[in-house]
Amino acid sequence: MVATADRHPRSGETVTGGELHLFPGGKGANQAVAAHRADGETQLVGLGKDDFGDRLEAFLCDAGLGLDHLERKPKLRTGGARFGRAPFGLDVRAAAAIPDAGAG
């Protein structure tokens, strides 16, 4: 997730007026796509059975990755990260949130 704003919030402050964008990816998915584009063989084997997992699976399928061994895990949630963007550049506001091992 990338949220835009005119400036970064101060501690405890909410800054409104920006946009929210959802982009699939993450370190493992981005590396798998890059390897595939360089003619490498890749397989993703586990994603949470949730909305983020649905989006990521569609993204990987569109990128042409092999998903033959993909297992959707209903009890696990797909990880994510939130970034904040102000006019002067990108600033990570929250680290990747991966509550369960083995799901994306």
ZIRASUL-V694133 format. One record per pair of residues at least 12 apart in sequence whose C-alpha atoms are under 8 Angstrom apart, sorted by sequence separation. I is the first residue (numbers start at 1). GAP is how many residues later the second one is. D is the distance in Angstrom with one decimal. If there is no record, write none. Layout:
# ZIRASUL-V694133
I|GAP|D  I|GAP|D
This chain:
# ZIRASUL-V694133
5|12|6.3  6|12|7.2  32|12|7.9  82|12|5.4  5|13|4.4  81|13|6.5  82|13|7.0  4|14|4.7  5|14|7.2  81|14|5.8  82|14|7.2  3|15|6.6  4|15|5.2  29|15|8.0  81|15|4.1  3|16|5.6  4|16|6.5  80|16|5.3  81|16|5.8  3|17|4.5  79|17|6.7  80|17|5.3  2|18|5.8  3|18|6.4  79|18|5.4  80|18|6.5  1|19|6.8  2|19|5.2  53|19|7.9  79|19|4.1  1|20|5.6  2|20|6.5  78|20|6.9  79|20|6.8  1|21|4.6  2|21|7.8  77|21|7.6  79|21|7.9  1|22|6.1  43|22|6.8  44|22|7.3  45|22|7.4  77|22|6.8  78|22|7.9  42|23|6.5  43|23|5.3  44|23|6.1  47|23|7.4  49|23|5.2  77|23|6.4  42|24|6.4  43|24|6.0  45|24|5.4  46|24|5.5  47|24|6.5  48|24|5.5  49|24|5.3  50|24|7.5  53|24|7.8  76|24|5.8  79|24|6.8  41|25|7.8  43|25|7.5  44|25|6.9  45|25|4.1  46|25|4.9  47|25|5.0  48|25|4.8  49|25|4.6  53|25|5.6  76|25|7.9  78|25|5.1  79|25|6.0  43|26|6.9  44|26|5.7  45|26|5.7  46|26|5.9  47|26|6.1  48|26|6.0  49|26|7.4  52|26|6.1  76|26|7.8  77|26|6.2  78|26|5.3  33|27|7.3  43|27|7.6  46|27|6.9  48|27|7.3  49|27|6.9  50|27|6.4  52|27|7.9  76|27|6.1  24|28|7.8  36|28|7.8  48|28|4.8  49|28|6.7  50|28|6.9  52|28|7.9  36|29|6.7  47|29|7.7  48|29|4.4  49|29|7.4  33|30|6.7  47|30|7.5  48|30|4.5  73|30|7.2  24|31|6.5  25|31|6.8  29|31|7.6  47|31|5.8  24|32|5.3  33|32|7.0  32|33|7.7  24|35|6.6  53|51|7.4  26|54|7.5  47|55|7.2  48|55|4.9  46|56|6.1  47|56|4.1  48|56|6.8  46|57|5.2  47|57|4.6  46|58|6.0  29|75|7.8  8|76|7.4  28|76|7.6  8|77|7.6  7|78|8.0  8|78|6.1  1|79|7.7  3|79|7.7  5|79|7.7  7|79|5.0  1|80|6.3  2|80|6.0  3|80|6.4  4|80|6.0  5|80|6.4  6|80|5.5  7|80|7.0  1|81|4.8  2|81|4.8  3|81|5.0  4|81|4.7  5|81|5.3  6|81|6.2  1|82|6.1  2|82|5.7  3|82|6.0  4|82|5.9  5|82|7.5  2|83|6.8
